[in-house]
Amino acid sequence: MWWCEELKTVLANEEVINGRSERGNHPCVRRPLKQWMLKITAYADRLLADLDGLDWPESIKIQQREWIGRSEGASIRFPLEVGGEVEVYTTRPDTLWGATFMVLAPEHPLVERIVTQGERAAVEAYAAAARSKSELERTELSKEKTGVFTGAYALNPLLDRDDPRARIPVWIADYVLWGYGTGAIMAVPGQDERDFEFARKHGLAVREVVQPPQGEKGLAEGACFSGEGVALASGPLDGLATPAAKARAIELLEQRGVGAKKTTYKLRDWLFSRQRYWGEPFPLVHLEDGTVVPLPDDALPVLLPAMDDFKPSPDGSAPLARAKDWVETREPKTGAKARRDTDTMPGWAGSCWYWLRFMDTANDKQPFSKEAEAYWGPVDLYVGGASHAVMHLLYARFWHKVFFDAGLVHTKEPFQKLFNQGMVTAFAYEDASGRLVASDEVETKGDGFARKGSGEQLFQIVTKMAKSLKNVVNPDDIIEEHGCDAFRLYEVFMGPLADSKPWNPRDIPGCRRFLERLWRVWVDEKSADPVRAQLRVDLTGEPTGESLALEKALARTLVRVEESFTHFNFNVAVAAFMTFVNEATKAPQALTRSQARRLLAALSPFAPHVAEELWQRMRCEGLCAAQPWPKADPRHAIDDEIDLPVQVNGKLRATPKAPKDAGKDQLEAVARAAVAAHLEGKEVLKVVVVPGRLVNFVVKG
């Protein structure tokens, strides 16, 4: 775990940048700590298999599959010359004859025992430096493959002791992680790119034990081939294709008792301890004989003790360790002396099942009842950011499966459909190291930006809004100036839900002006009436004239609004409302009561306050939000007119309306009338009519 000595606390990976704490810029080191873990690895196969039945973006599924990282291979035990053995896991046991060195993680407990006296100083210095690097720095970001020889040797378990290839030097390198796999690898530089780079830098032997297929480069061309081919220089495996060679190698390992077939996962058990005051206490007690006992239901919940000082202790122990009267307790059933756990659970303890509580919030006896969960569950649609792919979404699936196994929920998965929304972005600032700086710590300096007090140069970037960056816009300020409905409309009008969008407050007044135009269509402000007279009368018969034109415009609007809920592009719905209101503004007296009711019902999810106010002014019964969803009349949903582009010598001169099914003669007549002024006094040499597309007059003079 990352440990910050200055802050006296464990930090998450994302809270450490370049080996220093995100807040305070203090040095951090990796330390082994005894912590509570949840065994998510026991659910790895189910978490993989059940992804196939989810309506989720494939990119999220891929991220979860890669995070779980299931692989099949072999566990191999290498004897050490100094005694004992070191275990490795490999997906390519067929390349064992090409192993020319081994690499241990600097934190591997064997390092201290096997390092020779002559190499000890270098090994200890290298290990100390590795502890200050993040896993990302040690693996993906590290271009230079550094390492130190321990002075020790291992023996290839499938080679005779007198074989010159059997003796393998043991190194340490920071690109091998103690927390992943066994913390040790067998290095086959002829068939692994990373090992190849390491071997070339440190002058280690490289042997080719897989013959590449025709056309692929191998060691003869100065390259490393990491794919499948045919085994060579591998004794009993020679001539076997890679799949068969893998199987044969595992057979040999099992026959000699030095290895076995094994499936592993990149996924690790879930660290569930925090050395903080806040958070749920663990409902467990430690007895004097070392056993840990769960508390009975009637002793729950375990509440935090009242404390005045929440800071970590100088020795790094959790703040709760100072609450002696709370820590020292007795086991309820036997009365035996016991000690409470002083760690607390992380925020995940609630965020991994909150949707279940939402199903039964009034229940004061249980978190949720079986009846409520059976009625509401599972969640039909989850809208959330892609940044949660391998955190909340994976942990929530695991938590839900544990509940399923316990008979508490009736589905194996919590969220059936997932939609990733884009982020609302804003300006933020970072220093030269890439560490983000809160906006209130920044001042303008000339044409650039600097940190207040120090004058350190900062760089402006565009990123998501975040409380920690203090670049969040307070919606209360927008609502006070423009109203809640204008704010709601602007949020969805910014663009499709899936896209990230920059916050631009200059566009908000446009949404307010739309609502003001809408209001004027309903309410004649020159009259004392609360709403236009025709909106209080239910008309019989089909609309005609201008009312028929509005009926067609409304049908098109309702189609676009309903489609926006399918495609999550609510900006299209707002644009459709704006188009309709523009049409209605030209003839507000033509808007019928039926049309007004249907439009308000569709508008209600977007601008509920204005919709309800106009609904009440029309003296309609009930709430607008409770009305049936309005459907477009199919007779009017398809426009029977088109906008006809009319050109003169290739230049657009007019766009009149024309019947959709008009023939060439009728289209030419409509076009001539629209551009009569441009044809006057000119000789028409040719008329090009493309039905449904355009009319072009080629003229002379």
Beta strands, then each sheet from edge to edge (+ up, - down):
strand 1: 2-4
strand 2: 9-11
strand 3: 16-17
strand 4: 20-21
strand 5: 28-30
strand 6: 37-38
strand 7: 71-79
strand 8: 85-90
strand 9: 101-104
strand 10: 148-155
strand 11: 167-172
strand 12: 184-187
strand 13: 210-211
strand 14: 230-231
strand 15: 259-264
strand 16: 270-271
strand 17: 284-287
strand 18: 292-294
strand 19: 328-330
strand 20: 337-340
strand 21: 379-383
strand 22: 415-419
strand 23: 424-430
strand 24: 436-437
strand 25: 442-445
strand 26: 448-451
strand 27: 457-464
strand 28: 501-502
strand 29: 641-643
strand 30: 646-648
strand 31: 651-654
strand 32: 657-659
strand 33: 683-690
strand 34: 694-700
sheet 1: 2+ 1- 5+
sheet 2: 3+ 4-
sheet 3: 6+ 16-
sheet 4: 8+ 7- 15+
sheet 5: 10+ 11- 9- 12+
sheet 6: 13+ 14-
sheet 7: 18+ 17- 20+ 19-
sheet 8: 21+ 22+
sheet 9: 24+ 23- 27+ 26- 25+
sheet 10: 24+ 23- 28-
sheet 11: 29+ 32-
sheet 12: 31+ 30- 34- 33+
end
